[in-house]
Amino acid sequence: MTKRETFLFSLLTIFFIAAIGALVYFVVQYLNIKVENSKILQNIRQVKNTLELTKEEVKSRDRKIEELKDQISKFKNKVISLKKEITGLEKEKQELIEDMDALKEKFSDVDAALEEKSNQIWRLKKELMRTRGRLFAVEEYLQGLMKAKSSPVVTGRQGSPSASTGSTSSEEQVSLGKIVVASGQGTSDAAGAAVSARVLSINTKYGFAIFAMDKSVQPHVGWHVRVELSDGKSFVGVIDTVRRNMVTMDIPKNIDIAIGDRVQIVVLN
């Protein structure tokens, strides 16, 4: 082999080796690029999936926001409606207050008159209590006179009818101011007897009660009685008014009595 051939062979060998090296280099670079492209595509797919998830989350949030907006709108309408109702109620309240003020002014004279009448009734009741005490004193005085005069009156009937008539007529009535009390007033054939009764009504303001007595008893105004309660307590009173078998009498403030209670009424005179 000549030198020229050797040189050409060497040159071809170098070119071949260089070509193989270049080919290997390009293949390696191609493979690196392919790997990088694969990584990039994978990252792109991941980013795309993430974007899709984010997009779905955004849509879900948008739907929730729309629902919240609808609820807020409904609540807003309700609040507006309630405000209108409150405004109407405030107007009605103001009108009612004005009407009440007008009624108060209109009936202020009536209230004053009623208060005055109530005070008058209270004063009359006090006067009645004082008068009743005086009547009791007169009755006791008359009963004492009758007991003291009973024996002389019996002996005097044989000798002096006129004297008996005169003493009886003088003892029949006694005048106390404008009040005339008969000698028989307040006496009862049922004296000492216990009568069952029931409390119908209680007036705490004026301190009296209404009792329903047994229908077999005929009560009278002025009876002096003792009321025995179920708890063992008792108080003494006088019958003020009578209507059929219902009577009224004053009750002490320290007596505990209620409507419907059963009591025993003992007639003292």
C-alpha positions in Angstrom: 0.0 0.0 0.0 1.4 3.3 -1.0 1.6 6.3 1.3 -1.2 8.0 -0.6 -3.5 5.0 0.0 -2.4 4.9 3.6 -3.1 8.5 4.0 -6.5 8.2 2.3 -7.3 5.2 4.4 -6.3 7.0 7.5 -8.4 10.0 6.4 -11.4 7.8 5.7 -10.9 6.1 9.0 -10.8 9.5 10.8 -13.9 10.6 8.9 -15.7 7.4 9.8 -14.8 7.7 13.4 -15.8 11.3 13.4 -19.1 10.4 11.6 -19.7 7.7 14.2 -18.9 10.1 17.0 -21.2 12.7 15.5 -23.9 10.1 15.0 -23.5 9.0 18.6 -23.6 12.6 19.8 -26.7 13.4 17.8 -28.4 10.2 19.0 -27.6 11.1 22.6 -28.8 14.6 22.1 -31.9 13.3 20.4 -32.5 11.0 23.3 -32.0 13.8 25.8 -34.3 16.1 23.9 -36.9 13.3 23.8 -36.6 12.7 27.5 -36.9 16.4 28.1 -39.9 16.6 25.8 -41.4 13.7 27.7 -40.8 15.5 31.0 -42.2 18.7 29.6 -45.3 16.9 28.2 -45.8 15.3 31.6 -45.5 18.6 33.3 -47.9 20.1 30.8 -50.4 17.3 31.5 -50.0 17.8 35.3 -50.5 21.5 34.9 -53.4 20.9 32.6 -55.0 18.5 35.2 -54.3 21.1 37.9 -55.9 23.8 35.8 -58.9 21.5 35.2 -59.3 20.9 38.9 -58.9 24.5 39.6 -61.4 25.4 37.0 -63.9 22.9 38.5 -63.3 24.3 42.0 -63.8 27.8 40.6 -67.1 26.7 39.0 -68.2 25.1 42.3 -67.3 28.3 44.1 -69.1 30.3 41.5 -72.2 28.1 42.0 -72.0 28.5 45.8 -71.6 32.3 45.4 -74.6 32.4 43.2 -76.6 30.4 45.8 -75.4 32.7 48.5 -76.4 35.7 46.4 -79.9 34.2 45.9 -80.2 33.6 49.7 -78.9 37.1 50.4 -81.4 38.5 48.0 -84.2 36.5 49.7 -83.1 37.7 53.1 -82.8 41.2 51.8 -86.4 41.0 50.6 -87.5 39.6 53.9 -85.6 42.4 55.8 -87.3 45.0 53.6 -90.7 43.4 54.2 -90.0 43.3 58.0 -88.9 46.9 58.0 -92.2 47.8 56.3 -94.2 45.8 58.8 -92.2 47.3 61.7 -92.9 50.8 60.3 -96.6 50.0 60.0 -96.6 48.6 63.6 -94.8 51.6 64.9 -97.4 53.8 63.2 -100.2 51.7 64.7 -98.5 51.8 68.1 -98.2 55.6 67.9 -101.9 55.8 66.9 -102.9 53.6 69.8 -100.8 55.7 72.2 -102.5 58.8 70.9 -106.0 57.1 71.2 -105.1 56.0 74.8 -104.0 59.5 75.7 -107.3 60.9 74.2 -109.3 58.3 76.2 -107.4 59.2 79.3 -108.1 62.8 78.9 -111.7 62.0 78.0 -112.3 59.8 81.0 -110.0 61.6 83.5 -113.1 63.3 85.0 -114.8 59.9 85.3 -111.7 58.4 87.1 -111.7 61.3 89.5 -115.5 60.9 90.1 -115.0 57.2 90.6 -112.2 57.8 93.1 -114.3 60.3 94.9 -117.2 57.8 95.0 -114.8 55.2 96.3 -113.7 57.5 99.1 -117.3 58.4 99.9 -118.2 54.7 100.1 -115.2 54.1 102.4 -116.2 57.0 104.6 -119.8 55.7 104.7 -118.6 52.2 105.7 -116.5 53.7 108.5 -119.5 55.7 109.6 -121.7 52.5 109.4 -119.2 50.7 111.6 -119.3 53.4 114.2 -123.1 53.6 114.0 -123.3 49.8 114.4 -121.2 50.0 117.5 -123.5 52.6 118.9 -126.5 50.3 118.0 -124.9 47.4 119.9 -124.5 49.6 122.9 -128.1 50.6 122.8 -129.3 47.0 122.3 -127.2 45.9 125.3 -128.7 48.8 127.3 -132.2 47.9 126.3 -131.7 44.2 127.1 -130.3 45.2 130.5 -133.4 47.3 131.1 -135.7 44.6 130.0 -134.1 42.1 132.3 -134.1 44.5 135.2 -137.7 45.5 134.7 -139.1 42.0 133.9 -140.0 41.1 137.5 -141.8 44.5 138.3 -143.7 44.4 135.0 -145.1 41.0 135.8 -146.3 42.0 139.3 -147.7 45.3 138.1 -150.0 43.7 135.5 -152.5 42.7 138.2 -152.8 46.1 139.7 -151.9 48.6 137.1 -152.3 47.6 133.4 -151.6 51.2 132.4 -148.2 51.1 134.1 -147.3 47.9 132.3 -148.4 49.3 129.0 -146.4 52.5 129.7 -143.2 50.7 130.7 -143.5 48.4 127.7 -144.0 51.2 125.2 -141.1 53.1 126.8 -138.9 50.1 126.4 -140.0 49.3 122.8 -137.7 51.8 121.1 -134.9 54.2 121.9 -133.9 57.1 119.6 -130.2 57.6 119.0 -129.9 60.7 116.8 -131.7 59.7 113.6 -131.5 55.9 114.4 -134.4 54.1 116.1 -133.7 50.6 117.4 -136.6 48.4 118.4 -136.1 46.3 121.5 -136.5 43.0 119.6 -134.0 43.9 116.9 -131.0 41.6 116.6 -132.6 38.8 118.7 -132.8 35.3 117.3 -134.6 32.1 118.2 -131.4 30.3 116.9 -129.1 31.9 119.5 -126.3 29.5 120.4 -126.9 27.3 117.4 -124.0 26.6 115.0 -125.0 27.0 111.3 -122.9 25.7 108.4 -122.0 28.3 105.8 -119.8 28.8 102.7 -117.7 31.8 101.7 -119.0 33.1 98.4 -117.0 36.3 97.9 -114.3 38.4 99.7 -113.8 42.2 99.3 -110.3 42.9 100.5 -110.5 46.6 99.8 -113.4 47.2 102.1 -112.8 44.3 104.4 -116.1 42.3 104.2 -117.2 38.9 102.9 -120.4 37.2 101.6 -121.5 34.0 103.2 -124.1 31.5 102.1 -125.9 30.1 105.1 -127.9 26.9 105.4 -131.3 27.4 103.7 -133.1 26.2 106.8 -131.9 29.3 108.7 -133.6 32.7 108.2 -130.9 35.2 109.1 -131.6 38.8 110.0 -129.7 42.1 109.9 -128.0 42.8 113.2 -127.4 39.3 114.3 -124.3 39.1 116.5 -122.4 36.0 115.4 -119.1 34.2 115.9 -117.5 32.7 112.7 -115.5 29.6 113.4 -112.9 28.7 110.6 -111.7 25.3 109.7 -108.2 26.0 111.1 -109.6 26.6 114.5 -109.5 30.4 114.5 -112.7 32.5 114.9 -113.9 36.0 114.9 -117.0 37.9 116.0 -119.0 40.0 113.6 -122.4 41.4 112.9 -124.6 40.6 109.8 -124.8 43.8 107.7 -127.2 42.8 104.9 -129.3 39.7 104.2 -130.6 38.5 100.8 -132.3 35.1 101.0 -129.8 32.9 102.7 -126.8 35.1 101.8 -125.4 37.5 104.4 -122.5 40.0 104.5 -120.3 40.9 107.4 -117.0 42.5 108.1 -113.9 40.3 108.5 -110.7 41.2 110.4 -107.6 41.8 108.3 -105.6 39.1 110.2 -108.0 36.3 109.4 -106.9 34.0 106.6 -110.1 33.1 104.7 -110.7 32.1 101.0 -113.6 31.8 98.7 -115.2 28.3 99.0 -114.1 27.7 102.6 -116.7 26.1 104.9 -117.2 27.8 108.2 -119.5 27.5 111.2 -121.5 30.5 112.2 -122.7 30.6 115.8 -125.5 33.0 116.6 -124.7 34.9 119.8 -128.0 36.9 120.2 
